[in-house]
Amino acid sequence: MQPPLAAAARSIRMRVMADRLLGSFVWCELMTADSGAAQSFYNKVVGWKAVPFAPDSSYSVFNTASGVGVAGVMKMPDNASHPPNWMMYVGSPNVDDTAMRVAQLGGRVVRQPEDIPNAGRFAVVQDPHGAKFGIYQTAPGRPGKSDEP
């Protein structure tokens, strides 16, 4: 059992982290018909290098020259009903609660919350006016992410 002061400090730290995460853009993803061509294009335009994301080899992470991941890229499903696009993800301390709140406020949950192994949890939602965006929660205990303010 943690001493009361340590428990209070952890609680404050977690609230600070949640406050910083909620409402901040934390990730973006490109869904495209030809991920190889897109990877080449963005490498030439902004210097990003695509690195396969283990364990899902159909997904790659765009890294900056210094190796920092800044976005993801994947091939769109063949039956996709939308053109290639960038999806922006807004941080949330609890994806399930945020998705429920979107629905309560007149929006719609387009893709139910689900886990990304070793990364976090996400959902895709739509605001009442039709704009889609993702919500993302970093996995608990992920070093340098959710457990550090």
Disulfide bonds with the S-S distance in Angstrom:
none
